[in-house]
C-alpha cells in the first residue's frame, strides 16, 4: 500500500511576527514539529473594562484563544473593593519555541482595573525559533490601570522578544511593571544568563499619536563584554494624570 506523506496545513499567518527585527535574524528556523503559530501555540487575549449602568466596574469584553486563559473578574482589594482584579493564566505551561502571544487590554472612560499573572512566566529552552509577545494597552479619559505581572524567568537558550504599546488619555493613569530574572539559579549547574537573547520594547503615547517615551533593551549574555554574570532587570513605569 502506498501512502502519501503528511503535509502541514497552515492557518493564517500569525499576527505576532518579529521576523523583521534584526536581532532575531539568527532564530527564524522552522520548527521540526508544530509550525509557527499552530493551534495551541498562538495565544490571543482581549480584555475590556467599563462602568456598567449601575456604576460598577466590570470586565465587559473577554475573548481568548488557548493557551491563554482568563476567567471572571474578582473583587478582593481592601482599599478599592470596587476594582475588578483579573489574572492571566496559561494552560500550556511555559512559553515554548515558536510560540506567539497577542494581548490587548482596554480600560474605558472612568473605569479601573488590576491585571496580573497567576505565576511567574517561564520561557522554555528553545532550539529553532523564538517566542514573541505583542501587547496593546489603551486607557480612555479618567481610566486607571495597574498592570503588574509576576516575573519572567528565561531558561537555557531562550529566545524572547516583546513589544508593548501603551496609549493613555491625558486624564488617565497606568502603572505598568515588568521584571526579567537572570534565569534558574539552582537548576542543575545553574542557568543564570544562559539564555540566547531577550529583546524587550515598551513605548507609550497619547491617543492623538503624541509619543511620551520609548524604551528598548536587547540582552545577549554570550555577546556581552564582559559576560553578564548576575543581575535582575526591573522596569516600572507610571503615566500619571496630566497637570
Secondary structure by P-SEA (a helix, b strand, c coil): cccccccccccccccccccccccccccccccccccccccccbbbbbbbbbbcccccccccbbbbccccccccccccccccccbbbbbbbbcccccccbbbbbbbbbbcccccbbbbccccbbbccccccbbbbbbbbbbccbbbbbbcccbbbbccbbbbbbbbbbbbcccbbbbbbbbbccccccccccccccccbbbbbbbbbcccccccbbbbbbbbcccccccccbbbbbbbbbbcccc
